[in-house]
């Protein structure tokens, strides 16, 4: 009887540090998704967490601390990551379609090959982020900081770049053409936009 009760109290899911393998959070929840949601709700420190290929579909991860976390190929479809700390996180080929990343900190994050179609990145900090080949179709990047970001070959069809900081960004071979839609920028962004495309305007 005592042994049975002990087993019931044992953690069902553990979240480990991606580098050391140390347990950084344990939960009696039965799925990684529920464990992560619980951790975030308790303001747990999930920096450098190993969440590769995790199913976090529609998870509420607002204000999560995921600094340098491994989220490669994770399913974050329509997840709420508003104001989350994702600095230097690895989101290579992650599914972030329709996700909310409003005002999230993605400084230096790896988003190469990620699906960000329809995502809300308004006001997000993407300083120096790697968005090589990312799908940003219809994404809202209004007011986002894309200083020095790598958008080489990214799909920006119908994306909203209004008020975004494009200074030093690389938009070489990025796709802006889309049927029935257009990429939105403001007049005062034109110079930075052309520079990002590698075009020098001679006045």
Secondary structure, 3 states (H helix, E strand, C coil): CHHHHHHHHCCCEEEEECCCCCEEEEECCCCHHHHHHHHHHCCCECCCEECCCCECCCCECCCCECCCCECCCCECCCCECCCCECCCCECCCCECCCCECCCCECCCCECCCCECCCCECCCCECCCCECCCCECCCCECCCCECCCCECCCCECCCCECCCCECCCCECCCCECCCCCCCCECCHHHHHHHHHHCCCCCCC
